Amino acid sequence: MKHWHIDQVGWDRFDPAKVDPGIVPLVKAAAMVERNGDDYATYLCNVFHDDPDFRQAALNWAVEEVQHGEALGRWAMLADPSWDYRAAFARFREGYKIPLEADHSVRGSRTGELIARCMVETGTSSYYTALGEGTEEPVLKQVCQLIAADEYRHFKLFYDHMRRYLAREKISLIERLRIAAGRIGESEDDELAFAFHCGNMPDSVPYDRKTSIATYMAKAMTYYKVRHIDRGMGMIFKAVGLPPRGRLSEFAARAAHRFIRFKQRRNEAIAQRAAANSNIPRTAQAA
């Protein structure tokens, strides 16, 4: 059951004068990744084929994820009336596939699968919180706040089921840490890079994963503040079974903040070099 409906968003409050052009390419990419939630639900239902409670939870989760994509896509079309969300998503879905036929988790265990989902929800909850606080446009602010709240609830959903499976599978802390780190590292994989490409590049521009993800990350990382990273680190620690608050979590959050700033500078340099040597549309470049 959804906690809000797309028609409850105050779309009539949209203010084009408060749109940051640099945020629009990010929203376009996010719309497609979120909208692809129904494919992930199919995959999860296959992996948890004999767990009706979780299967229903995954289907309910997907309904909310799809609504996130629809809301972000609708906002992006207000911000850029020339953009066709449906066409961009069709292009993305044609070129990016997840293993729908899989009947076992690619993480090696069901606990691992649920830890990976916790990492995703941690990232999205933090990201939409940061994006909502970083924009002055009232409709995008509302949409991001609604999505961030959903993603936090999704974290709790997957965390609760993860604890249930951990009691059965008893995978070690080291293995949980490995799975969490691996999934965090996948934040720069083809899914987000290709979504950014399909949302912002014409068909005539060949897909370049390195340039696409660098251009996306160079701008997205500017919205993160220390408080967002600190909160996210607490959620990560909780998911793997470590104390979410304490010296270790604080140290990890500070290290993550420094690493994000380093990655931001490196991605900016990559994006700038690529923009200087290609026909990347200016609207898709990091502002």
C-alpha positions as CSV (number, residue, x, y, z in Angstrom):
1,M,0.0,0.0,0.0
2,K,1.4,3.3,-1.1
3,H,2.0,6.0,1.5
4,W,1.3,8.8,-0.9
5,H,-0.1,9.2,-4.4
6,I,1.4,11.1,-7.3
7,D,-1.7,13.2,-7.7
8,Q,-1.2,14.5,-4.1
9,V,2.0,16.3,-5.2
10,G,1.5,20.0,-5.6
11,W,2.3,20.1,-9.3
12,D,0.7,23.5,-9.7
13,R,3.4,25.0,-7.5
14,F,6.1,24.2,-10.0
15,D,8.4,27.3,-10.4
16,P,10.6,27.2,-13.4
17,A,12.6,30.2,-12.1
18,K,13.9,28.1,-9.2
19,V,15.0,25.1,-11.4
20,D,18.8,24.5,-11.2
21,P,19.7,23.4,-14.8
22,G,22.4,21.2,-13.3
23,I,19.9,19.1,-11.3
24,V,17.7,18.2,-14.3
25,P,20.0,15.6,-15.9
26,L,20.3,13.9,-12.5
27,V,16.5,13.7,-12.1
28,K,16.1,12.3,-15.6
29,A,18.6,9.5,-14.8
30,A,17.0,8.8,-11.4
31,A,13.5,8.6,-13.0
32,M,14.5,5.6,-15.1
33,V,16.4,3.7,-12.4
34,E,13.4,4.1,-10.1
35,R,10.9,3.2,-12.7
36,N,12.7,-0.1,-13.4
37,G,11.6,-1.3,-10.0
38,D,9.1,-3.8,-11.4
39,D,12.0,-5.8,-13.1
40,Y,13.7,-6.0,-9.7
41,A,10.5,-7.2,-8.1
42,T,10.4,-10.0,-10.7
43,Y,14.0,-11.0,-9.9
44,L,13.3,-10.9,-6.1
45,C,10.2,-13.0,-6.4
46,N,12.2,-15.6,-8.3
47,V,14.9,-15.6,-5.7
48,F,12.4,-15.9,-2.8
49,H,10.0,-18.1,-4.7
50,D,8.9,-20.1,-1.6
51,D,8.5,-17.1,0.7
52,P,5.0,-15.7,0.1
53,D,5.3,-13.0,2.7
54,F,8.5,-11.5,1.2
55,R,7.2,-11.9,-2.3
56,Q,4.2,-9.8,-1.5
57,A,6.4,-7.3,0.3
58,A,8.6,-7.1,-2.9
59,L,5.6,-6.5,-5.1
60,N,4.4,-3.7,-2.8
61,W,7.9,-2.2,-2.8
62,A,7.9,-2.2,-6.6
63,V,4.6,-0.3,-6.8
64,E,6.3,2.5,-4.8
65,E,9.5,2.4,-6.8
66,V,7.6,2.8,-10.1
67,Q,5.7,5.7,-8.6
68,H,9.0,7.3,-7.7
69,G,10.1,7.0,-11.4
70,E,6.8,8.4,-12.6
71,A,7.0,11.4,-10.3
72,L,10.6,12.2,-11.1
73,G,9.8,11.8,-14.8
74,R,6.9,14.1,-14.6
75,W,8.9,16.8,-12.9
76,A,11.7,16.5,-15.4
77,M,9.3,17.0,-18.3
78,L,8.1,20.2,-16.5
79,A,11.7,21.4,-16.1
80,D,12.5,20.4,-19.7
81,P,9.4,20.3,-21.9
82,S,11.4,19.0,-24.8
83,W,12.2,15.8,-23.0
84,D,10.2,12.6,-23.6
85,Y,10.3,10.5,-20.4
86,R,8.5,7.5,-22.0
87,A,10.8,7.4,-25.0
88,A,13.9,7.7,-22.8
89,F,12.7,5.0,-20.5
90,A,11.9,2.6,-23.4
91,R,15.4,3.2,-24.7
92,F,16.9,2.5,-21.3
93,R,14.9,-0.7,-20.8
94,E,15.8,-2.0,-24.2
95,G,19.5,-1.6,-23.5
96,Y,19.7,-2.5,-19.8
97,K,18.6,-5.9,-18.6
98,I,18.8,-7.6,-15.2
99,P,18.8,-11.4,-14.8
100,L,15.1,-12.0,-14.6
101,E,15.5,-15.7,-15.1
102,A,17.7,-16.1,-12.0
103,D,16.2,-18.3,-9.3
104,H,19.1,-17.9,-6.8
105,S,20.6,-14.6,-5.5
106,V,23.6,-13.3,-7.3
107,R,24.9,-12.4,-3.8
108,G,25.3,-16.1,-2.9
109,S,22.6,-16.2,-0.2
110,R,19.2,-14.7,0.6
111,T,20.7,-12.8,3.5
112,G,23.3,-11.4,1.1
113,E,20.6,-10.3,-1.3
114,L,18.7,-8.5,1.5
115,I,21.9,-6.8,2.7
116,A,22.5,-5.6,-0.9
117,R,18.9,-4.2,-1.0
118,C,19.6,-2.4,2.4
119,M,22.7,-0.8,0.8
120,V,20.6,0.4,-2.2
121,E,17.9,1.9,0.1
122,T,20.5,3.5,2.3
123,G,22.0,5.2,-0.8
124,T,18.6,6.3,-2.2
125,S,17.3,7.6,1.2
126,S,20.5,9.7,1.7
127,Y,20.5,10.9,-1.9
128,Y,16.9,12.1,-2.1
129,T,17.3,13.7,1.3
130,A,20.4,15.6,0.0
131,L,18.7,16.4,-3.3
132,G,15.5,17.7,-1.6
133,E,17.5,19.9,0.7
134,G,19.7,21.1,-2.1
135,T,16.9,22.4,-4.5
136,E,14.9,25.5,-4.2
137,E,12.2,24.3,-6.6
138,P,9.2,23.5,-4.4
139,V,7.7,20.6,-6.4
140,L,11.1,18.8,-6.7
141,K,11.7,19.4,-3.0
142,Q,8.3,17.8,-2.1
143,V,8.9,14.8,-4.4
144,C,12.3,14.2,-3.0
145,Q,11.1,14.4,0.6
146,L,8.3,11.9,-0.2
147,I,10.7,9.5,-2.0
148,A,13.3,9.7,0.8
149,A,10.7,8.8,3.4
150,D,9.7,5.8,1.3
151,E,13.3,4.7,0.8
152,Y,13.9,4.8,4.6
153,R,10.8,2.6,5.1
154,H,12.1,0.3,2.4
155,F,15.4,0.0,4.3
156,K,13.5,-1.2,7.3
157,L,11.5,-3.6,5.3
158,F,14.6,-5.3,3.8
159,Y,16.5,-5.1,7.1
160,D,13.7,-6.9,9.0
161,H,13.6,-9.7,6.4
162,M,17.4,-9.8,6.4
163,R,17.4,-10.4,10.2
164,R,15.0,-13.3,9.7
165,Y,17.2,-15.0,7.1
166,L,20.4,-14.3,8.9
167,A,19.1,-16.3,11.8
168,R,18.8,-19.3,9.4
169,E,21.9,-18.8,7.2
170,K,24.2,-17.3,9.8
171,I,26.7,-15.7,7.4
172,S,29.7,-14.2,9.1
173,L,30.3,-10.5,9.7
174,I,33.2,-10.5,7.3
175,E,30.9,-11.9,4.5
176,R,28.2,-9.3,5.3
177,L,30.8,-6.6,5.1
178,R,32.1,-8.0,1.8
179,I,28.6,-8.0,0.3
180,A,27.8,-4.5,1.5
181,A,31.1,-3.1,0.2
182,G,30.5,-4.8,-3.1
183,R,27.0,-3.4,-3.6
184,I,28.2,0.1,-2.6
185,G,30.9,-0.2,-5.3
186,E,28.2,-1.0,-7.9
187,S,26.8,2.5,-7.5
188,E,28.9,3.4,-10.5
189,D,27.8,0.4,-12.6
190,D,26.1,0.3,-16.0
191,E,22.6,0.8,-14.7
192,L,23.0,4.4,-13.5
193,A,25.5,5.3,-16.2
194,F,23.2,4.0,-19.0
195,A,20.2,5.7,-17.4
196,F,22.1,9.0,-17.4
197,H,23.1,8.4,-21.0
198,C,19.5,7.5,-22.2
199,G,18.1,10.4,-20.3
200,N,20.4,13.1,-21.5
201,M,22.1,12.0,-24.8
202,P,20.7,11.8,-28.3
203,D,20.7,8.5,-30.1
204,S,23.6,9.7,-32.2
205,V,26.0,9.9,-29.2
206,P,27.6,6.5,-28.5
207,Y,27.3,5.2,-25.0
208,D,30.5,5.8,-22.9
209,R,30.1,4.3,-19.4
210,K,33.1,6.1,-17.9
211,T,32.1,9.5,-19.2
212,S,28.4,9.0,-18.3
213,I,29.0,8.0,-14.7
214,A,31.6,10.7,-14.2
215,T,29.3,13.4,-15.5
216,Y,26.5,12.2,-13.3
217,M,28.6,11.8,-10.2
218,A,30.5,15.1,-10.6
219,K,27.2,16.9,-10.0
220,A,25.4,14.4,-7.7
221,M,28.1,14.4,-5.2
222,T,27.9,18.2,-4.7
223,Y,24.6,17.7,-2.8
224,Y,26.0,15.5,-0.1
225,K,26.8,17.1,3.3
226,V,28.4,15.6,6.3
227,R,25.1,14.9,7.9
228,H,23.9,12.9,5.0
229,I,27.0,10.7,5.0
230,D,26.9,10.3,8.7
231,R,23.2,9.1,8.6
232,G,24.0,6.8,5.7
233,M,27.0,5.2,7.5
234,G,24.8,4.5,10.5
235,M,22.3,2.7,8.3
236,I,25.2,0.7,6.7
237,F,26.6,-0.3,10.0
238,K,23.2,-1.4,11.3
239,A,22.6,-3.5,8.2
240,V,25.9,-5.5,8.6
241,G,25.5,-5.9,12.3
242,L,27.8,-3.2,13.7
243,P,26.8,-0.5,16.2
244,P,25.3,2.3,14.1
245,R,26.6,5.0,16.4
246,G,30.1,5.2,18.0
247,R,33.7,6.0,17.2
248,L,34.0,3.5,14.4
249,S,30.9,4.8,12.6
250,E,32.1,8.4,13.0
251,F,35.5,7.5,11.7
252,A,34.0,5.7,8.7
253,A,31.7,8.6,7.9
254,R,34.6,11.1,8.0
255,A,36.6,8.8,5.7
256,A,33.7,8.4,3.4
257,H,33.2,12.2,3.2
258,R,36.9,12.7,2.2
259,F,36.6,9.9,-0.4
260,I,33.4,11.4,-1.9
261,R,35.1,14.8,-2.2
262,F,38.1,13.1,-3.9
263,K,35.9,11.2,-6.3
264,Q,33.9,14.4,-7.0
265,R,37.1,16.2,-8.1
266,R,38.2,13.3,-10.2
267,N,34.9,12.9,-11.9
268,E,34.7,16.6,-12.6
269,A,38.1,16.4,-14.4
270,I,36.9,13.4,-16.4
271,A,33.6,15.0,-17.3
272,Q,35.3,18.3,-18.3
273,R,37.8,16.5,-20.6
274,A,35.1,14.5,-22.2
275,A,32.9,17.6,-22.8
276,A,35.8,19.4,-24.4
277,N,36.4,16.5,-26.8
278,S,32.9,15.5,-27.7
279,N,29.4,16.7,-28.6
280,I,27.9,16.1,-25.1
281,P,24.9,18.5,-24.9
282,R,25.6,21.3,-22.4
283,T,22.4,20.5,-20.5
284,A,23.9,17.1,-19.6
285,Q,27.3,18.4,-18.5
286,A,28.1,18.8,-14.8
287,A,27.3,22.4,-13.7
